Structure formats: structure tokens, C-alpha cells
Amino acid sequence: MNQNELQQLFPEAKITTAASLGPAYFTLPFQNKWLHIPEHTLSGREKALLKQLLLNEAPTTSDIPKNPWAQFLLGQTTEIPIGLAQTQLLQFRLSYREEDAGSFDQTLWIDAFSQTLPLVRECFFLNGKSGVFILDSPEPYCIDEELAAVLDILDDDFSLRTDLYLGQRWPVDARLPLLFEEERKIFAASRTLAKGSKIITLAAIALPYFISEAGTQNPVLQALQATIGSIDGTHELITAMWQNQGNLSKAAADLYLHRNTLQYRIDRFFDATGLALKSMDDLALAYLAIAAVTAPHTN
């Protein structure tokens, strides 16, 4: 469905680069932008159809797997699955050539992946290329380097690419389907925000995702962006410092710089901007500014 067809079907729709226009709008990603339609103009069936068309992730009611977790998370029942007080939802998205679709074995792939992650309680596909693992973890789980390496091996074995989104740890209660729907939007947005990363977490893309329209168009933030953008190499510098929590030695290693060279660049950045990157407050402001450059905002 193209933009003209959408506008004809939903004349009140707005297509912008903003990830949200507030709770009054039903929002979905659309062609590297975002589609917003007033909630009061849509029926539940229209929302389901739009999700199926635009996300290519939402199955029709008849296609929803007949297991309690799928029925609950996709809103087909309010009955809460038993057995878990809390869970993390590990979403996956597979990319493979269309000519390989007929030979791809979903069950074999699930079994192979589940053997690498004993925390899997349940799994279901939303369609041929995406789905969800329900993780049973006694404490918040983080994907480690070992699992990432195994994922690369599985991708080679199955001739595909797997993208993962590890959600937050949530109570298994009536709010979980709503949180799952929002995490699906975040995962969809990660295609443009995560810059090629195969394993995504909320923390990794939170700033560019949640920065508000007001924030990105604030004249102070825009002026700071312009100043930072005029200095060569500052995006890499700020990102390395942020990812290493201000640790100079680790940031220098990531940038393949001598520690003294990094200190020189930090001093030069302070002279140009007045922000000291060894101060977490100043570093957070600098990172906010560079994140806002690629964050969604209205045209």
C-alpha cells in the first residue's frame, strides 16, 4: 500500500518522521516514517488490518497460534497464562531470500535456537519471518557475547539473518499485551535507529526513540547540535564516551586512540562547546544532542 492509497482510505492520517503524536493517535511505522491516524476514526478490525499490511507481523485472527501466550499477547483473550510471574519477550525478525522461503523449516530453527537459550518457555511465529520467544528468567537477562556468536553460526547454517529485540522484564499481568504492542513498535523502529545492529535492547535506542517533537525542535538543542556538528569526529567521540560511562581508557581503546590523544580531543571539545565529557551531566547532554539529530520529529 502506497502513501496515496493510505491517504484516500484514511483522509485524516498524517505521515511524519515523529514516532508519536500522543495517545489520541494510532501509530505504525511506514516507509521509514510514521503513520498516525486518530484513534476515534478506527475500528479494531481496521487496526488489525493496518498492522498486517504495514508491519507484516500481525497475523489474522485465524492465523494466531493456538497457544495461551499467543492468544493473550495478541489480544484474543484476557486470560493470563499461568506459570510465570515475570517474563522478558525476545522478538525475532528473520531475513532470507524469497526463493528460500519454501525450504525454511520454522520448527527446526526454533529447536536450534532454543537449545542455545534454556530460558525459552514458549515460542510462536507471527508470520513466516517474525515471532516471539517467551523467556522464563529468575532475574533480568542480558544477551552475552556467547549467545551472539551462536546466533551468527545459526544464521550461517540456515542462510539467513536474525535480528533480535530483547524487551524489558515485565510482570505477567493484564498490562503485558499493551507493553508487547509498544515493544513491537520499538523493534520496528530499530530498523532505522539501530544502524545495523542484530541485537537490540530498549536502552540501546531509548534516547532517539523517546525524544519528543518539542525536544528535537528546541532552539537551544538545535544550536548545540550545530556546534557539535562543526567539529570533526565528535559523534564517534561522544558515543564512545557514553557507551563506556565516561571511562577514558575504555573509550580510547574503542576509538583506537592513545589515551592522551583522546584527552586532547575532549579538551578541544570543551573549548568549542563548554561541555566536559568527563562529567556525566555534560556527557548526557552531548549524547542527547547527537541522538536527536536522527530522532523522529515532525516535518
VOBA-1610 file (N, C-alpha, C; in pm, whole numbers, padded with zeros to 5 digits, always signed):
BEGIN
Met+00086-00119+00000Met+00000+00000+00000Met+00089+00124+00000Asn+00065+00215-00097Asn+00147+00335-00102Asn+00080+00450-00027Gln+00150+00565-00023Gln+00101+00678+00056Gln-00031+00732+00001Asn-00045+00742-00131Asn-00169+00794-00187Asn-00289+00707-00152Glu-00268+00575-00158Glu-00378+00483-00123Glu-00416+00499+00023Leu-00317+00513+00110Leu-00346+00531+00252Leu-00423+00660+00277Gln-00381+00767+00211Gln-00448+00896+00232Gln-00592+00894+00181Gln-00616+00817+00074Gln-00753+00806+00023Gln-00841+00727+00119Leu-00785+00620+00176Leu-00863+00537+00269Leu-00880+00604+00404Phe-00776+00679+00445Phe-00778+00742+00578Phe-00739+00889+00562Pro-00833+00973+00519Pro-00801+01114+00490Pro-00747+01192+00609Glu-00775+01146+00731Glu-00726+01218+00849Glu-00587+01172+00891Ala-00529+01078+00816Ala-00398+01025+00851Ala-00289+01129+00830Lys-00185+01120+00913Lys-00068+01205+00900Lys+00054+01115+00888Ile+00142+01147+00795Ile+00266+01072+00779Ile+00381+01166+00808Thr+00454+01138+00915Thr+00561+01226+00961Thr+00683+01142+01000Thr+00787+01209+01041Thr+00904+01140+01095Thr+00898+01131+01247Ala+00788+01172+01307Ala+00771+01163+01453Ala+00722+01024+01491Ala+00783+00965+01593Ala+00743+00832+01637Ala+00610+00835+01712Ser+00568+00951+01760Ser+00443+00959+01834Ser+00384+01100+01822Leu+00252+01105+01809Leu+00179+01232+01817Leu+00087+01232+01939Gly+00112+01137+02030Gly+00032+01133+02152Gly-00069+01020+02151Pro-00134+00997+02265Pro-00225+00883+02280Pro-00352+00892+02196Ala-00381+01008+02139Ala-00502+01021+02058Ala-00484+00960+01919Tyr-00361+00918+01887Tyr-00334+00865+01753Tyr-00290+00718+01759Phe-00335+00643+01661Phe-00288+00507+01637Phe-00168+00518+01542Thr-00054+00463+01583Thr+00071+00488+01511Thr+00137+00357+01468Leu+00187+00357+01344Leu+00262+00244+01290Leu+00377+00297+01203Pro+00489+00225+01196Pro+00597+00265+01103Pro+00552+00247+00959Phe+00595+00342+00873Phe+00555+00337+00732Phe+00665+00399+00646Gln+00732+00317+00566Gln+00833+00364+00471Gln+00935+00458+00536Asn+00998+00411+00645Asn+01098+00487+00721Asn+01042+00614+00785Lys+00909+00625+00788Lys+00845+00733+00861Lys+00739+00671+00952Trp+00642+00751+00995Trp+00539+00701+01085Trp+00402+00747+01038Leu+00310+00654+01042Leu+00171+00682+01006Leu+00092+00702+01134His+00017+00813+01141His-00065+00844+01258His-00209+00864+01213Ile-00301+00789+01272Ile-00443+00803+01240Ile-00518+00824+01371Pro-00607+00922+01378Pro-00682+00944+01502Pro-00751+00817+01550Glu-00733+00784+01676Glu-00788+00661+01733Glu-00939+00650+01713His-01009+00763+01728His-01155+00758+01726His-01211+00727+01587Thr-01125+00732+01484Thr-01173+00706+01348Thr-01155+00561+01306Leu-01094+00478+01391Leu-01060+00341+01353Leu-01136+00239+01436Ser-01175+00132+01371Ser-01231+00018+01442Ser-01118-00079+01476Gly-01146-00175+01563Gly-01047-00275+01596Gly-01003-00355+01476Arg-01097-00386+01386Arg-01064-00462+01267Arg-00972-00381+01174Glu-00998-00252+01161Glu-00914-00167+01075Glu-00772-00160+01130Lys-00759-00154+01263Lys-00626-00153+01323Lys-00551-00283+01293Ala-00621-00394+01307Ala-00558-00524+01282Ala-00513-00536+01137Leu-00596-00488+01044Leu-00560-00496+00902Leu-00441-00407+00870Leu-00438-00288+00930Leu-00325-00198+00906Leu-00195-00259+00960Lys-00202-00322+01076Lys-00083-00387+01130Lys-00034-00497+01037Gln-00129-00573+00985Gln-00091-00682+00896Gln-00026-00628+00768Leu-00083-00519+00714Leu-00033-00464+00588Leu+00101-00393+00605Leu+00114-00314+00712Leu+00230-00227+00725Leu+00344-00291+00803Leu+00313-00368+00905Leu+00417-00432+00982Leu+00457-00567+00924Asn+00365-00625+00849Asn+00384-00762+00801Asn+00418-00854+00917Glu+00359-00823+01033Glu+00388-00902+01153Glu+00261-00947+01222Ala+00150-00884+01194Ala+00029-00916+01267Ala-00055-01017+01190Pro-00070-01137+01240Pro-00150-01236+01168Pro-00297-01208+01183Thr-00377-01262+01093Thr-00520-01254+01110Thr-00560-01341+01228Thr-00682-01324+01276Thr-00727-01399+01392Thr-00714-01548+01370Ser-00747-01594+01251Ser-00743-01737+01223Ser-00601-01791+01219Asp-00502-01702+01198Asp-00363-01745+01190Asp-00291-01741+01323Ile-00351-01681+01425Ile-00285-01670+01554Ile-00265-01810+01613Pro-00142-01845+01653Pro-00117-01979+01707Pro-00209-02011+01825Lys-00247-02136+01834Lys-00340-02178+01938Lys-00265-02216+02064Asn-00187-02121+02116Asn-00126-02145+02248Asn-00161-02027+02337Pro-00164-02046+02467Pro-00213-01941+02558Pro-00136-01810+02548Trp-00004-01818+02527Trp+00075-01695+02522Trp+00042-01612+02399Ala+00030-01677+02285Ala-00002-01604+02162Ala-00141-01542+02173Gln-00237-01618+02220Gln-00374-01567+02233Gln-00379-01447+02327Phe-00302-01454+02437Phe-00302-01347+02536Phe-00231-01222+02484Leu-00110-01238+02432Leu-00031-01123+02389Leu-00092-01052+02269Leu-00162-01126+02183Leu-00221-01067+02064Leu-00366-01024+02086Gly-00410-01026+02210Gly-00539-00969+02244Gly-00660-01053+02211Gln-00641-01183+02190Gln-00755-01269+02160Gln-00824-01321+02285Thr-00757-01309+02399Thr-00815-01349+02526Thr-00755-01263+02636Thr-00830-01246+02743Thr-00778-01173+02859Thr-00728-01270+02966Glu-00734-01399+02936Glu-00690-01500+03032Glu-00537-01500+03038Ile-00483-01473+03155Ile-00339-01461+03173Ile-00277-01600+03184Pro-00177-01630+03103Pro-00112-01762+03112Pro-00054-01786+03251Ile-00063-01907+03296Ile-00013-01940+03429Ile+00131-01989+03421Gly+00200-01983+03534Gly+00334-02041+03542Gly+00446-01942+03553Leu+00424-01817+03512Leu+00529-01715+03520Leu+00475-01591+03589Ala+00553-01540+03685Ala+00517-01412+03748Ala+00572-01295+03668Gln+00689-01315+03604Gln+00751-01213+03521Gln+00813-01280+03399Thr+00831-01201+03294Thr+00892-01255+03173Thr+00958-01144+03094Gln+01050-01183+03007Gln+01103-01095+02903Gln+01062-01153+02770Leu+01023-01066+02679Leu+00980-01109+02547Leu+01093-01082+02448Leu+01144-01189+02390Leu+01253-01179+02295Leu+01195-01192+02154Gln+01182-01078+02085Gln+01126-01079+01950Gln+01236-01110+01849Phe+01198-01175+01740Phe+01294-01202+01635Phe+01235-01166+01499Arg+01324-01129+01409Arg+01287-01099+01272Arg+01390-01164+01180Leu+01343-01250+01090Leu+01432-01323+01001Leu+01432-01260+00863Ser+01547-01259+00802Ser+01559-01210+00664Ser+01624-01319+00581Tyr+01552-01361+00477Tyr+01609-01461+00386Tyr+01551-01437+00248Arg+01616-01494+00148Arg+01572-01475+00011Arg+01436-01542-00011Glu+01353-01478-00090Glu+01219-01532-00113Glu+01224-01672-00172Glu+01327-01700-00253Glu+01335-01832-00313Glu+01369-01940-00211Asp+01416-01897-00090Asp+01445-01993+00016Asp+01329-02015+00111Ala+01219-01941+00089Ala+01106-01947+00182Ala+01049-02088+00192Gly+01040-02157+00080Gly+00979-02289+00082Gly+01062-02393+00155Ser+01192-02372+00164Ser+01279-02470+00229Ser+01307-02438+00376Phe+01262-02320+00421Phe+01287-02283+00560Phe+01194-02359+00654Asp+01253-02426+00753Asp+01178-02507+00849Asp+01170-02432+00981Gln+01051-02376+01012Gln+01034-02298+01133Gln+01064-02381+01258Thr+01011-02504+01262Thr+01028-02589+01380Thr+01175-02620+01405Leu+01248-02651+01298Leu+01390-02683+01312Leu+01467-02562+01363Trp+01435-02442+01310Trp+01503-02321+01354Trp+01474-02293+01501Ile+01347-02305+01542Ile+01310-02282+01681Ile+01383-02378+01773Asp+01387-02505+01736Asp+01456-02605+01818Asp+01604-02570+01832Ala+01666-02532+01721Ala+01809-02499+01723Ala+01836-02377+01810Phe+01752-02275+01797Phe+01771-02154+01877Phe+01745-02183+02024Ser+01638-02257+02054Ser+01601-02284+02193Ser+01709-02362+02266Gln+01783-02445+02195Gln+01891-02521+02258Gln+02003-02431+02307Thr+02016-02314+02246Thr+02120-02220+02288Thr+02073-02132+02403Leu+01944-02131+02430Leu+01887-02042+02532Leu+01785-02120+02615Pro+01831-02187+02721Pro+01740-02271+02801Pro+01627-02194+02869Leu+01633-02060+02865Leu+01530-01980+02931Leu+01398-01978+02854Val+01396-02031+02732Val+01276-02024+02649Val+01165-02111+02709Arg+01053-02048+02739Arg+00935-02119+02789Arg+00839-02152+02676Glu+00825-02059+02580Glu+00730-02076+02470Glu+00779-01993+02352Cys+00735-02027+02234Cys+00771-01950+02115Cys+00659-01962+02013Phe+00634-01856+01938Phe+00540-01865+01827Phe+00582-01768+01717Phe+00552-01805+01594Phe+00573-01719+01479Phe+00449-01633+01457Leu+00471-01506+01425Leu+00361-01418+01385Leu+00332-01434+01237Asn+00436-01463+01161Asn+00424-01496+01019Asn+00548-01575+00981Gly+00579-01583+00854Gly+00694-01663+00814Gly+00828-01609+00855Lys+00833-01481+00896Lys+00963-01418+00921Lys+00978-01352+01057Ser+00879-01358+01142Ser+00892-01291+01271Ser+00811-01363+01377Gly+00854-01344+01501Gly+00784-01409+01611Gly+00843-01369+01744Val+00809-01448+01848Val+00842-01411+01985Val+00882-01534+02065Phe+00990-01520+02144Phe+01024-01618+02246Phe+00980-01562+02381Ile+00915-01646+02462Ile+00878-01610+02599Ile+00988-01663+02690Leu+01059-01573+02757Leu+01171-01614+02841Leu+01129-01626+02987Asp+01172-01736+03048Asp+01149-01761+03190Asp+01282-01743+03262Ser+01305-01622+03311Ser+01432-01591+03376Ser+01407-01545+03519Pro+01476-01604+03616Pro+01455-01563+03755Pro+01503-01422+03785Glu+01586-01368+03696Glu+01633-01230+03710Glu+01650-01172+03570Pro+01657-01039+03557Pro+01668-00979+03423Pro+01783-01040+03344Tyr+01754-01077+03218Tyr+01851-01146+03133Tyr+01913-01048+03034Cys+02041-01062+03012Cys+02111-00983+02911Cys+02179-01078+02813Ile+02167-01050+02685Ile+02230-01134+02584Ile+02382-01114+02589Asp+02455-01224+02604Asp+02600-01213+02616Asp+02668-01242+02482Glu+02799-01227+02482Glu+02876-01246+02359Glu+02867-01390+02308Glu+02856-01486+02401Glu+02848-01626+02361Glu+02723-01652+02278Leu+02608-01600+02326Leu+02484-01620+02250Leu+02490-01548+02117Ala+02551-01430+02115Ala+02564-01356+01990Ala+02646-01435+01888Ala+02752-01500+01936Ala+02835-01581+01847Ala+02757-01701+01793Val+02680-01765+01882Val+02598-01879+01839Val+02495-01835+01736Leu+02439-01717+01756Leu+02341-01663+01662Leu+02404-01648+01523Asp+02527-01602+01517Asp+02596-01589+01387Asp+02612-01727+01321Ile+02643-01827+01402Ile+02659-01963+01347Ile+02526-02015+01293Leu+02417-01993+01368Leu+02285-02036+01323Leu+02246-01966+01193Asp+02278-01837+01185Asp+02247-01763+01062Asp+02318-01824+00943Asp+02443-01863+00963Asp+02517-01927+00854Asp+02455-02062+00818Asp+02419-02139+00920Asp+02362-02272+00895Asp+02230-02265+00819Phe+02149-02165+00852Phe+02016-02155+00791Phe+02012-02055+00675Ser+02126-01995+00641Ser+02135-01899+00530Ser+02035-01784+00545Leu+02039-01720+00662Leu+01951-01607+00687Leu+02018-01509+00782Arg+01948-01401+00812Arg+01992-01304+00913Arg+01883-01295+01018Thr+01923-01302+01144Thr+01829-01291+01255Thr+01853-01161+01330Asp+01749-01080+01343Asp+01752-00961+01428Asp+01669-00989+01552Leu+01722-00950+01668Leu+01654-00975+01795Leu+01626-00844+01867Tyr+01513-00841+01938Tyr+01485-00731+02030Tyr+01454-00792+02166Leu+01542-00769+02263Leu+01522-00819+02398Leu+01448-00713+02479Gly+01324-00744+02514Gly+01242-00648+02587Gly+01279-00641+02734Gln+01217-00547+02801Gln+01235-00533+02944Gln+01167-00649+03018Arg+01201-00669+03142Arg+01137-00771+03225Arg+01009-00713+03284Trp+00896-00774+03248Trp+00765-00721+03288Trp+00688-00824+03370Pro+00602-00776+03461Pro+00510-00868+03529Pro+00412-00928+03429Val+00378-01052+03450Val+00278-01117+03365Val+00141-01083+03421Asp+00084-00974+03371Asp-00047-00929+03418Asp-00123-00868+03301Ala-00233-00802+03330Ala-00322-00753+03224Ala-00257-00646+03136Arg-00150-00583+03184Arg-00085-00478+03104Arg+00013-00533+03001Leu+00049-00659+03012Leu+00154-00714+02926Leu+00121-00704+02776Pro-00003-00732+02730Pro-00030-00717+02586Pro-00005-00575+02535Leu-00039-00474+02615Leu-00014-00335+02575Leu+00136-00308+02565Leu+00211-00358+02663Leu+00356-00339+02660Leu+00418-00413+02542Phe+00365-00531+02512Phe+00415-00607+02397Phe+00390-00531+02267Glu+00273-00473+02254Glu+00244-00396+02132Glu+00340-00279+02117Glu+00371-00212+02227Glu+00464-00100+02220Glu+00605-00149+02188Glu+00645-00262+02246Glu+00778-00315+02217Glu+00789-00359+02071Arg+00679-00401+02012Arg+00681-00434+01870Arg+00707-00309+01786Lys+00648-00198+01826Lys+00674-00071+01755Lys+00820-00030+01768Ile+00875-00048+01888Ile+01015-00013+01910Ile+01105-00100+01823Phe+01074-00229+01816Phe+01152-00321+01734Phe+01143-00281+01586Ala+01024-00243+01541Ala+01009-00199+01403Ala+01092-00073+01377Ala+01092+00018+01474Ala+01168+00143+01458Ala+01318+00118+01459Ser+01361+00008+01519Ser+01504-00019+01531Ser+01570-00040+01395Arg+01490-00067+01291Arg+01548-00085+01158Arg+01625+00039+01114Thr+01573+00156+01153Thr+01639+00281+01114Thr+01723+00341+01227Leu+01694+00303+01352Leu+01763+00365+01465Leu+01884+00288+01511Ala+01889+00158+01484Ala+01994+00074+01542Ala+02117+00062+01454Lys+02112+00115+01332Lys+02228+00121+01244Lys+02293-00015+01222Gly+02212-00114+01190Gly+02266-00243+01150Gly+02289-00342+01262Ser+02268-00304+01386Ser+02288-00398+01497Ser+02188-00512+01489Lys+02235-00633+01517Lys+02148-00750+01509Lys+02075-00776+01639Ile+02128-00728+01751Ile+02067-00750+01882Ile+02036-00613+01942Ile+01909-00587+01967Ile+01863-00456+02011Ile+01803-00468+02151Thr+01830-00369+02233Thr+01761-00355+02362Thr+01701-00216+02368Leu+01607-00199+02459Leu+01544-00067+02474Leu+01648+00039+02509Ala+01739+00005+02600Ala+01838+00103+02644Ala+01924+00151+02527Ala+01947+00063+02431Ala+02036+00098+02319Ala+01977+00204+02228Ile+01844+00208+02217Ile+01783+00305+02125Ile+01682+00396+02195Ala+01683+00397+02328Ala+01581+00472+02402Ala+01584+00621+02371Leu+01705+00682+02372Leu+01710+00826+02351Leu+01654+00868+02216Pro+01703+00813+02104Pro+01646+00858+01977Pro+01499+00821+01961Tyr+01454+00711+02027Tyr+01315+00671+02012Tyr+01220+00761+02092Phe+01260+00795+02212Phe+01168+00867+02301Phe+01183+01019+02299Ile+01285+01069+02231Ile+01298+01215+02224Ile+01171+01274+02163Ser+01117+01370+02228Ser+00989+01426+02184Ser+01008+01525+02070Glu+00899+01554+02002Glu+00899+01655+01896Glu+00947+01788+01949Ala+00902+01824+02070Ala+00941+01953+02128Ala+01091+01957+02152Gly+01146+01842+02198Gly+01288+01838+02226Gly+01372+01855+02102Thr+01337+01786+01994Thr+01419+01790+01874Thr+01411+01925+01804Gln+01305+02002+01827Gln+01292+02131+01763Gln+01320+02247+01858Asn+01373+02215+01975Asn+01409+02318+02070Asn+01529+02397+02017Pro+01522+02531+02014Pro+01631+02610+01954Pro+01764+02594+02026Val+01762+02573+02159Val+01886+02552+02232Val+01952+02422+02188Leu+01872+02315+02178Leu+01926+02186+02137Leu+01974+02192+01992Gln+01900+02263+01906Gln+01941+02276+01766Gln+02074+02351+01754Ala+02089+02456+01835Ala+02215+02532+01831Ala+02331+02446+01879Leu+02305+02365+01982Leu+02409+02276+02033Leu+02446+02171+01928Gln+02346+02120+01858Gln+02371+02024+01751Gln+02461+02085+01643Ala+02433+02210+01608Ala+02512+02276+01504Ala+02657+02293+01548Thr+02676+02330+01674Thr+02812+02346+01726Thr+02887+02214+01725Ile+02821+02110+01776Ile+02884+01977+01780Ile+02913+01928+01639Gly+02819+01950+01547Gly+02836+01903+01411Gly+02950+01970+01336Ser+02993+02086+01385Ser+03102+02159+01317Ser+03239+02106+01354Ile+03245+02013+01450Ile+03374+01960+01497Ile+03389+01818+01444Asp+03493+01792+01370Asp+03514+01660+01310Asp+03530+01552+01418Gly+03463+01439+01395Gly+03482+01322+01480Gly+03412+01324+01613Thr+03326+01426+01635Thr+03265+01437+01768Thr+03158+01330+01793His+03085+01288+01690His+02982+01186+01711His+03046+01057+01764Glu+03156+01017+01702Glu+03225+00896+01747Glu+03281+00914+01887Leu+03334+01033+01914Leu+03391+01063+02045Leu+03284+01056+02154Ile+03172+01123+02132Ile+03065+01126+02232Ile+03007+00986+02252Thr+02987+00914+02143Thr+02929+00780+02153Thr+03020+00687+02231Ala+03150+00692+02205Ala+03244+00606+02277Ala+03247+00640+02425Met+03245+00768+02457Met+03245+00807+02599Met+03115+00764+02667Trp+03005+00780+02596Trp+02875+00742+02655Trp+02867+00591+02678Gln+02907+00513+02578Gln+02898+00368+02590Gln+02992+00312+02696Asn+03096+00388+02729Asn+03191+00344+02832Asn+03176+00423+02962Gln+03062+00491+02976Gln+03028+00562+03100Gln+03138+00659+03144Gly+03197+00725+03045Gly+03297+00826+03076Gly+03435+00772+03106Asn+03456+00642+03091Asn+03587+00583+03119Asn+03681+00610+03002Leu+03786+00690+03025Leu+03874+00733+02916Leu+03952+00616+02856Ser+04000+00527+02939Ser+04082+00417+02889Ser+04002+00326+02797Lys+03879+00293+02837Lys+03795+00206+02755Lys+03751+00277+02627Ala+03716+00406+02639Ala+03675+00481+02521Ala+03791+00494+02422Ala+03912+00516+02474Ala+04028+00526+02386Ala+04052+00395+02312Ala+04033+00283+02382Ala+04051+00152+02318Ala+03948+00132+02207Asp+03824+00173+02232Asp+03720+00159+02130Asp+03750+00244+02007Leu+03811+00360+02029Leu+03841+00452+01920Leu+03979+00428+01858Tyr+04053+00329+01914Tyr+04190+00301+01867Tyr+04278+00425+01878Leu+04263+00493+01991Leu+04342+00613+02016Leu+04427+00595+02141His+04539+00667+02147His+04613+00675+02272His+04531+00758+02371Arg+04543+00725+02498Arg+04464+00796+02599Arg+04492+00946+02597Asn+04616+00985+02574Asn+04649+01127+02569Asn+04584+01197+02450Thr+04574+01122+02337Thr+04508+01179+02219Thr+04360+01200+02246Leu+04300+01104+02313Leu+04159+01119+02349Leu+04140+01237+02443Gln+04228+01251+02541Gln+04217+01365+02634Gln+04228+01497+02559Tyr+04316+01504+02459Tyr+04329+01625+02378Tyr+04198+01657+02306Arg+04135+01554+02250Arg+04008+01576+02178Arg+03897+01619+02274Ile+03897+01562+02393Ile+03797+01602+02494Ile+03819+01748+02533Asp+03945+01789+02550Asp+03975+01928+02584Asp+03932+02021+02471Arg+03959+01979+02347Arg+03920+02062+02231Arg+03768+02073+02223Phe+03698+01963+02253Phe+03552+01965+02253Phe+03500+02063+02360Phe+03563+02063+02476Phe+03522+02155+02583Phe+03544+02300+02540Asp+03655+02326+02477Asp+03682+02463+02433Asp+03576+02512+02333Ala+03527+02422+02250Ala+03430+02461+02147Ala+03287+02467+02199Thr+03255+02384+02298Thr+03114+02371+02340Thr+03088+02408+02485Gly+03191+02406+02569Gly+03170+02428+02711Gly+03121+02305+02784Leu+03119+02190+02716Leu+03073+02066+02778Leu+03194+01977+02808Ala+03203+01935+02934Ala+03312+01848+02977Ala+03264+01702+02971Leu+03318+01626+02880Leu+03267+01491+02857Leu+03301+01394+02969Lys+03386+01435+03063Lys+03411+01351+03181Lys+03307+01375+03290Ser+03224+01476+03271Ser+03109+01499+03360Ser+02989+01427+03302Met+02923+01341+03380Met+02813+01262+03327Met+02696+01351+03286Asp+02673+01461+03354Asp+02566+01552+03313Asp+02595+01612+03176Asp+02719+01660+03158Asp+02757+01718+03029Asp+02758+01613+02919Leu+02807+01494+02952Leu+02810+01386+02854Leu+02670+01346+02811Ala+02577+01340+02908Ala+02439+01305+02875Ala+02377+01409+02782Leu+02405+01537+02806Leu+02351+01643+02720Leu+02410+01633+02579Ala+02539+01606+02570Ala+02601+01593+02439Ala+02544+01473+02364Tyr+02525+01363+02435Tyr+02470+01243+02371Tyr+02326+01267+02328Leu+02249+01337+02411Leu+02112+01373+02374Leu+02111+01453+02245Ala+02204+01545+02231Ala+02209+01630+02112Ala+02237+01548+01986Ile+02333+01455+01993Ile+02364+01378+01871Ile+02256+01274+01845Ala+02190+01225+01951Ala+02079+01131+01930Ala+01962+01200+01865Ala+01938+01325+01901Ala+01825+01399+01846Ala+01841+01429+01698Val+01965+01425+01647Val+01987+01450+01504Val+01915+01347+01420Thr+01913+01221+01467Thr+01847+01113+01392Thr+01714+01073+01452Ala+01673+01141+01559Ala+01547+01105+01624Ala+01430+01150+01540Pro+01311+01082+01555Pro+01193+01122+01482Pro+01147+01261+01522His+01111+01342+01424His+01048+01471+01453His+00961+01508+01333Thr+00862+01590+01356Thr+00768+01624+01251Thr+00833+01713+01148Asn+00782+01699+01023Asn+00833+01784+00915Asn+00784+01927+00932
//
